[in-house]
Amino acid sequence: MRRNELDAAGINVPVLATVCAASLPQPGNWAQRLERIGLDVITTGAPVDDPVAVATAAVAVPLRPVMAMPGDASVALLVEAGARIIATDEPVPAGAYGVRGDEALVVPISADAPAEDANDVARTVLAAARGGQASAIWVAAPDLSTVPEDVVEAKLTAMCEGTRMARLWLSKQQSDPD
């Protein structure tokens, strides 16, 4: 994550920002569900996005940045539709951020059942944060498109809760190092 580019685009995400960087079961109407679960960056959950789906997600969740997977869709049209973050190595329009293939990701959950424990997620996220710069890491879910929706929600909830716990621990270490 290149914080200076995010700041220049006016996109605010916390340290260790959570996102579904891959597909979710379709159709799932995921935008509001992801917000309710606690993800920092919202997606449609589709393997590739179109401007209508992105616009629908952006309207449904106006206070969170929407990430789009462009496929063959025009990046400019996806940004015009409301995507602030685009999964692409190509240049993106001003006001958007391109998540490139070389971004630092930690994937603390798997596509296997059952859902992970939030404490295990926190340990995985903290290990990644200690190994690099925490503010440069995305906490991402893998492809969950074949996983039952109730299990997906449980996994994403554990990912968000574990990441929240990791943020709290990092914050405590910064403010009270002794």
Protein Blocks (a to p, Z undefined) as FASTA:
>chain_A
ZZklmmmnopacdehiacdfbdcdddehlmlmmmmnopabdcehiabdcfklmmmmmmmm
mmbccdddfklacfklmmmnopabdcdfbdcdehiacddfkbccddfbdfbdcdddfklm
mmmmmmmmmmmcfklpccddddfklgcfklmmmmmmmmmmmmmmmmmmmmmmmmmmZZ
